[in-house]
Amino acid sequence: MNICILGAGYVGLVSGVCFADFGHSVTCIDLDKSKIEDLNKGIIPIFEPGLKELLDKNIKDNRLSFSTNLDNVIDKVDAIFIAVGTPSRRGDGHADIEYVINAAKEIAHKARKYILVVIKSTVPVGTNRLIQKIIFEENSELEFDMASNPEFLREGAAINDFMNPDRVVVGVESKKAEEILTEIYKPLLINEFPILVTDFESAEIIKYASNAFLATKITFINEIAALSEAAGANITDISNGMGLDARIGDKFLNAGPGYGGSCFPKDTLALAKIGSDLGSPMKIVETVIKVNSEIKLRMMSKLKILCDSSFKNKKISILGVTFKPETDDMRDAPALTIIPALLSQGAEVNIYCPQGQKEGAALLGDVKWFNDPYSAVKDTHLMVILTEWNEFYSLDLKKLASSMQTPKFADLRNIYNKQFALQCGFEKYDGVGQ
């Protein structure tokens, strides 16, 4: 089929590349001319494992192209996916759908034959009906259908998530829309991945509810971690014990410095606002948002204790600043709270992160960046692991400890065992929930 994607950001780019690999003809449209020029040369603006190789392959096979001009392709496509950003609106936390509305108006003004308009962006409940109304008001003669098709991509594993999804959610009102989306996702149906067909509102809520539930799970285990520290228990054993219960499952039960990223902070805020607007307060989600902020402050208390109650004139090395491994995304990363606080209290901060400098250099102020963990840690008073990149699981702790002024270790991802760290020469070690 012929597909157009409006928006070549994270979701639009991954979706476009994967649809092309399904065998469809895909054009991604974006207003950023320099981005489009780079993409047509095979230069991608984000770090996502496997994306570059898949993009090159489908450009070479003439199934994938990029443009700034919708006019040239709109009358050739069977479906057009809106995958533009919906950032948190200042002041109230609601998802800002301005870009979605602008995209819908452009479609209405330029389309001249039947088209399926699919919203892949994460949008508040009622947005599909609103966009349906806007397109009709802008062009009452256009024959079109709407569909909601929320994405469930994890940064760092997006290609696998698209190709091997837990489920595909489709919100439609017509048989024709369902048939087109079924044809688009046919490779997944052949491999028996579940496709859930529902209404607009249910599809919209499924996305928010899923992310809010996972954020709640993370926040819950972090609260239990605080209890574990007070009680003298071990959160790793507790997480393992809980995760063995099939009703709970073992995912998202790793204690740490709180959730971040492009989805959980934005989507929990948006869901809380949606509930408030509809007179059905999301009290659990509101508490999750509050507690997640407090968790980051609790991490600061840990670091201060290890620094003898003062950061002034202390050299602190931070390993990992992206919100999670296998991405260069810094959005709402715990590092954006913790590092500025360290700097404001007189610390000198060294950083090593496999992919964090690209975005972090402009966000983290007066810090020093290094090309390897050993150089970053040398002559510092405290080493902090903030993000659990794979390479941090096999660090030479003896070498690190021997190179420090005061070998102290804050393992905020519980990668290492306390006893092992102390045996390797660290004077003090503190994890989360230990």
SULZI-V826330 format. One record per pair of residues at least 24 apart in sequence whose ideal C-beta (glycine too) atoms are under 10 Angstrom apart, sorted by the first residue. I is the first residue (numbers start at 1). J is the second residue. Records with the same first field share a line. If there is no record, write none. Layout:
BEGIN
I->J / J
END
This chain:
BEGIN
1->25 / 26 / 77 / 78 / 79 / 116 / 180 / 181 / 183 / 184 / 186
2->26 / 27 / 73 / 75 / 76 / 77 / 78 / 79 / 80
3->27 / 28 / 63 / 73 / 77 / 78 / 79 / 80 / 81 / 116 / 118 / 180 / 184
4->28 / 29 / 67 / 70 / 73 / 74 / 76 / 77 / 78 / 79 / 80 / 81 / 82 / 107 / 115 / 118
5->29 / 30 / 64 / 66 / 77 / 79 / 80 / 81 / 82 / 83 / 84 / 118 / 120
6->30 / 31 / 70 / 80 / 81 / 82 / 83 / 84 / 99 / 100 / 102 / 103 / 104 / 106 / 107 / 117 / 118 / 120 / 121
7->31 / 32 / 81 / 82 / 83 / 84 / 85 / 99 / 100 / 103 / 120 / 121
8->32 / 35 / 36 / 38 / 39 / 44 / 45 / 66 / 67 / 68 / 83 / 84
9->35 / 45 / 46 / 83 / 84 / 85 / 99 / 121 / 262
10->45 / 46 / 48 / 51 / 83 / 85 / 151 / 153 / 155 / 158 / 262 / 263 / 327 / 329
11->81 / 83 / 84 / 85 / 120 / 121 / 122 / 150 / 151 / 153 / 158 / 162 / 262
12->81 / 82 / 83 / 84 / 85 / 120 / 121 / 151
13->39 / 44 / 45 / 46 / 48 / 51 / 55 / 66 / 83 / 158
14->46 / 48 / 50 / 51 / 54 / 55 / 83 / 151 / 153 / 155 / 158 / 159 / 161 / 162
15->81 / 83 / 118 / 120 / 149 / 151 / 153 / 158 / 162
16->55 / 58 / 63 / 64 / 65 / 66 / 81 / 83
17->44 / 48 / 50 / 51 / 52 / 53 / 54 / 55 / 56 / 57 / 58 / 59 / 63 / 64 / 158 / 159 / 162
18->51 / 54 / 58 / 153 / 158 / 159 / 161 / 162 / 163 / 187
19->58 / 63 / 64 / 79 / 81 / 162 / 184 / 185 / 187
20->54 / 55 / 57 / 58 / 59 / 61 / 62 / 63 / 64 / 65
21->54 / 55 / 57 / 58 / 61 / 63 / 64 / 159 / 162 / 163 / 187
22->58 / 63 / 162 / 163 / 184 / 185 / 186 / 187 / 188
23->58 / 61 / 63 / 186 / 187
24->58 / 63 / 64 / 77 / 78 / 79 / 183 / 184 / 186 / 187
25->58 / 62 / 63 / 64 / 65 / 73 / 76 / 77 / 78
26->58 / 63 / 64 / 65 / 66 / 73 / 77 / 81
27->64 / 65 / 66 / 67 / 69 / 70 / 72 / 73 / 74 / 76 / 77 / 80
28->64 / 65 / 66 / 67 / 73 / 81 / 83
29->65 / 66 / 67 / 68 / 69 / 70 / 72 / 73 / 74 / 80 / 83 / 103 / 106
30->66 / 67 / 68 / 83 / 84
31->68 / 70 / 84 / 99 / 102
32->68
33->68
35->66 / 68
36->65 / 66 / 67 / 68 / 69
37->66 / 68
38->66
39->64 / 65 / 66 / 67
40->64 / 65 / 66 / 67
41->66
45->328 / 358
46->155 / 158 / 327 / 328 / 329 / 355 / 358 / 359
47->155 / 156 / 322 / 326 / 327 / 328 / 329 / 354 / 355 / 356 / 358 / 359
48->153 / 155 / 156 / 157 / 158 / 159 / 326 / 327 / 328 / 329
49->155 / 156 / 157 / 158 / 159 / 160 / 326 / 327
50->157 / 158 / 159 / 160 / 163
51->158 / 159
53->159
54->159 / 162 / 163
70->103 / 106 / 107 / 109 / 110 / 111
71->106 / 109 / 110
73->110
74->106 / 107 / 109 / 110 / 111 / 112 / 113 / 115
75->110 / 111 / 112 / 113 / 115
76->113
77->111 / 113 / 115 / 116
78->114 / 115 / 116 / 180 / 183 / 184
79->115 / 116 / 117 / 118 / 145 / 147 / 149 / 177 / 180 / 181 / 183 / 184
80->104 / 106 / 107 / 110 / 111 / 115 / 116 / 117 / 118 / 144
81->116 / 117 / 118 / 119 / 120 / 121 / 147 / 149 / 151 / 184
82->106 / 107 / 117 / 118 / 119 / 120 / 121 / 123 / 127 / 131 / 149
83->118 / 119 / 120 / 121 / 122 / 149 / 151
84->119 / 120 / 121
85->121 / 122 / 262 / 266
86->119 / 121 / 122 / 123 / 124 / 127 / 266 / 267 / 270
87->262 / 266 / 331
88->265 / 266 / 267 / 268 / 269 / 270 / 273 / 332
89->269 / 270 / 273
92->269 / 270 / 272 / 273 / 276 / 277
93->265 / 266 / 268 / 269 / 270 / 271 / 272 / 273 / 274 / 276 / 289
94->124 / 269 / 270 / 272 / 273 / 274 / 276 / 277
95->121 / 122 / 123 / 124 / 127 / 208 / 266 / 267 / 269 / 270 / 271 / 273 / 274
96->123 / 124 / 266 / 270
97->121 / 122 / 123 / 124 / 126 / 127 / 130 / 131
100->127 / 128 / 130 / 131 / 134
101->127 / 130 / 131 / 134
103->131
104->130 / 131 / 132 / 133 / 134 / 135 / 138 / 146
105->131 / 134 / 135 / 137 / 138 / 139
106->138
107->131 / 134 / 135 / 138 / 139 / 142 / 144
108->134 / 135 / 136 / 137 / 138 / 139 / 140 / 142 / 144
109->135 / 138 / 139 / 142
110->139 / 142
111->135 / 139 / 142 / 143 / 144
112->139 / 141 / 142 / 143
113->142 / 143 / 144
114->142 / 143 / 144 / 145 / 176 / 180
115->142 / 143 / 144 / 145 / 180
116->144 / 145 / 146 / 147 / 172 / 174 / 176 / 177 / 178 / 179 / 180 / 181 / 184
117->142 / 144 / 145 / 146 / 147 / 177
118->145 / 146 / 147 / 148 / 149 / 170 / 171 / 172 / 177 / 180 / 181 / 184
119->146 / 147 / 148 / 149 / 150 / 171 / 200 / 203 / 204
120->147 / 148 / 149 / 150 / 151 / 207
121->148 / 149 / 150 / 151 / 207
122->150 / 151 / 204 / 207 / 208 / 211 / 262 / 263 / 266 / 267 / 270
123->148 / 150 / 200 / 203 / 204 / 207 / 208 / 270
124->204 / 205 / 208 / 270 / 271 / 273 / 274 / 277 / 278
125->200 / 201 / 202 / 203 / 204 / 205 / 207 / 208 / 270 / 271 / 274 / 275 / 277 / 278
126->200 / 201 / 204 / 274 / 277 / 278
127->200 / 201 / 204
128->171 / 172 / 173 / 199 / 200 / 201 / 203 / 204
129->173 / 200 / 201 / 204
130->200
131->200
132->173 / 200
143->176
144->177
145->172 / 173 / 174 / 175 / 176 / 177 / 178 / 180 / 181
146->171 / 172 / 173 / 174 / 177 / 200
147->171 / 172 / 173 / 174 / 177 / 178 / 180 / 181 / 197 / 200 / 203
148->172 / 173 / 198 / 199 / 200 / 201 / 202 / 203 / 204 / 206 / 207
149->181 / 184 / 185 / 203 / 207
150->203 / 204 / 205 / 206 / 207 / 208 / 210 / 211
151->207 / 263
152->206 / 207 / 210 / 211 / 263
153->263
154->214 / 261 / 263 / 324 / 326 / 327
155->261 / 262 / 263 / 322 / 323 / 324 / 325 / 326 / 327 / 328 / 329 / 331
156->322 / 323 / 324 / 325 / 326 / 327 / 328 / 329 / 355
157->324 / 326 / 327
158->326 / 327
162->188
163->187 / 188 / 191 / 193
164->188 / 191 / 193
165->193 / 194 / 195
166->193 / 194 / 210
167->193 / 194 / 195 / 196 / 206 / 210
168->193 / 194 / 195 / 196 / 197
169->194 / 195 / 196 / 197 / 198 / 202 / 203 / 204 / 206 / 207 / 210
170->195 / 196 / 197 / 198 / 203
171->196 / 197 / 198 / 199 / 200 / 201 / 202 / 203 / 204 / 205 / 206 / 207
172->197 / 198 / 199 / 200 / 203
173->199 / 200
204->274
205->271 / 274
207->263 / 267 / 270 / 271
208->263 / 267 / 268 / 270 / 271 / 272 / 274 / 275 / 282 / 285
209->267 / 271 / 282 / 285
210->263 / 267
211->259 / 261 / 263 / 264 / 265 / 266 / 267 / 268 / 270 / 271 / 285
212->264 / 267 / 268 / 269 / 270 / 271 / 272 / 282 / 284 / 285 / 288 / 289
213->252 / 284 / 285 / 288
214->251 / 252 / 259 / 263 / 264 / 267 / 268
215->252 / 258 / 259 / 261 / 263 / 264 / 265 / 267 / 268 / 271 / 285 / 288 / 289 / 292
216->252 / 259 / 264 / 268 / 284 / 285 / 287 / 288 / 291 / 292
217->248 / 249 / 251 / 252 / 253 / 259 / 288
218->252 / 253 / 254 / 255 / 256 / 258 / 259 / 264 / 288 / 292 / 295
219->252 / 258 / 259 / 264 / 268 / 284 / 285 / 287 / 288 / 289 / 290 / 291 / 292 / 294 / 295
220->252 / 253 / 284 / 288 / 291
221->252 / 253 / 254 / 255 / 256 / 432 / 433
222->253 / 254 / 255 / 256 / 257 / 258 / 259 / 291 / 292 / 294 / 295 / 296 / 298 / 299 / 432 / 433
223->255 / 287 / 288 / 291 / 292 / 294 / 295 / 433
224->253 / 255 / 433
225->254 / 255 / 256 / 295 / 298 / 414 / 431 / 432 / 433 / 434
226->255 / 291 / 294 / 295 / 298 / 432 / 433
227->433
228->255 / 432 / 433 / 434
229->255 / 298 / 302 / 430 / 431 / 432 / 433 / 434
232->434
233->433 / 434
234->414 / 418 / 431 / 433 / 434
235->414 / 431 / 432 / 433 / 434
236->414 / 417 / 431 / 432 / 433 / 434
237->433 / 434
238->433
239->414 / 433
254->388 / 413 / 414 / 432 / 433
255->295 / 412 / 413 / 414 / 431 / 432 / 433 / 434
256->295 / 299 / 324 / 334 / 385 / 386 / 387 / 388 / 411 / 412 / 413 / 414 / 431 / 432 / 433
257->292 / 295 / 296 / 298 / 299 / 300 / 302 / 323 / 333 / 334 / 335 / 337 / 338 / 384 / 385 / 386 / 387 / 410 / 412 / 413 / 432
258->291 / 292 / 293 / 294 / 295 / 296 / 297 / 298 / 299 / 323 / 332 / 333 / 334 / 337 / 338 / 412
259->288 / 292 / 295 / 296 / 323 / 324 / 332 / 333 / 334
260->292 / 296 / 322 / 323 / 324 / 329 / 330 / 331 / 332 / 333 / 334 / 335 / 336 / 337 / 387
261->322 / 323 / 324 / 327 / 329 / 330 / 331 / 332 / 333
262->323 / 327 / 329 / 330 / 331 / 332
263->323 / 329 / 331 / 332
264->288 / 289 / 292 / 323 / 331 / 332
265->289 / 292 / 293 / 323 / 331 / 332 / 333
266->331 / 332
268->292
292->332 / 334
293->337
295->334 / 337 / 432
296->334 / 335 / 336 / 337 / 338 / 341
297->337 / 338 / 341
298->432
299->334 / 337 / 338 / 341 / 384 / 386 / 410 / 412 / 432
300->337 / 338 / 341 / 342 / 345
302->384 / 410 / 412 / 430 / 431 / 432
303->338 / 341 / 342 / 345 / 347 / 382 / 384 / 408 / 410 / 412 / 430
304->341 / 342 / 345 / 347 / 382
305->408 / 410 / 428 / 430
306->381 / 382 / 383 / 384 / 406 / 408 / 409 / 410 / 427 / 428 / 429 / 430
307->342 / 345 / 347 / 381 / 382 / 406 / 408 / 410
308->381 / 406 / 408 / 428
310->345 / 346 / 347
311->341 / 342 / 343 / 344 / 345 / 346 / 347 / 348 / 349 / 381 / 382
312->345 / 346 / 347
313->346 / 347 / 348 / 381
314->342 / 345 / 346 / 347 / 348 / 349 / 380 / 381 / 382 / 405 / 406 / 408
315->347 / 348 / 349 / 350 / 368 / 377 / 378 / 379 / 380 / 381 / 382 / 404 / 405 / 406
316->342 / 343 / 347 / 348 / 349 / 350 / 351 / 367 / 377 / 380 / 381 / 382 / 383 / 384 / 408 / 410
317->348 / 349 / 350 / 351 / 352 / 368 / 370 / 373 / 374 / 375 / 376 / 377 / 378 / 379 / 380 / 381 / 382 / 383 / 384 / 385 / 400 / 403 / 404
318->342 / 349 / 350 / 351 / 352 / 353 / 356 / 360 / 364 / 367 / 376 / 377 / 380 / 382 / 383 / 384 / 385 / 386 / 387 / 410 / 412
319->350 / 351 / 352 / 353 / 354 / 356 / 370 / 373 / 376 / 377 / 383 / 384 / 385 / 386 / 387 / 388 / 389 / 391 / 392 / 395 / 400 / 411 / 412 / 413 / 415
320->351 / 352 / 353 / 354 / 355 / 356 / 373 / 384 / 385 / 386 / 387 / 388 / 389 / 391 / 392 / 412 / 413
321->349 / 351 / 352 / 353 / 354 / 355 / 356 / 357 / 359 / 360 / 363 / 364 / 367 / 369 / 386 / 387
322->353 / 354 / 355 / 356 / 357 / 358 / 359 / 360 / 386 / 387 / 389
323->356 / 386 / 387
324->387 / 388 / 389
325->353 / 354 / 355 / 387 / 388 / 389 / 390 / 391 / 392 / 413
326->354 / 355 / 387 / 389 / 390
327->354 / 355 / 356 / 359 / 387
328->353 / 354 / 355 / 356 / 357 / 358 / 359 / 360
329->355 / 356 / 359
330->355 / 356 / 358 / 359 / 360 / 361 / 362 / 363 / 364
331->359 / 363
333->359 / 360 / 363 / 364 / 386 / 387
334->386 / 387 / 412
335->360 / 363 / 364 / 367 / 384 / 386 / 387
336->360 / 363 / 364
338->384 / 386 / 412
339->363 / 364 / 365 / 367 / 384 / 386
340->364 / 365 / 367
342->367 / 382 / 384
343->367
347->380 / 381 / 382
348->380 / 381
349->376 / 380 / 384
350->375 / 376 / 377 / 378 / 379 / 380 / 383
351->376 / 384 / 386
352->376 / 377 / 389 / 391 / 392
353->386 / 387 / 389
354->387 / 389 / 390 / 391 / 392
355->387 / 389
356->386 / 387 / 389
373->399 / 400
374->399 / 400 / 403
375->403
376->400
377->401 / 403 / 404 / 407 / 409
378->402 / 403 / 404 / 405
379->403 / 404 / 405
380->404 / 405 / 406 / 407 / 408
381->405 / 406 / 407 / 408
382->406 / 407 / 408 / 409 / 410 / 428 / 430
383->407 / 408 / 409 / 410 / 411 / 421 / 426 / 429
384->408 / 409 / 410 / 411 / 412 / 413 / 430
385->409 / 410 / 411 / 412 / 413 / 414 / 415 / 416 / 431
386->410 / 411 / 412 / 413
387->412 / 413
388->412 / 413 / 414 / 415
389->413 / 415
392->416
395->424
396->424
397->421 / 422 / 423 / 424 / 425 / 426 / 429
398->423 / 424 / 425 / 426
399->424 / 425
400->424 / 425 / 426
401->425 / 426 / 427
END
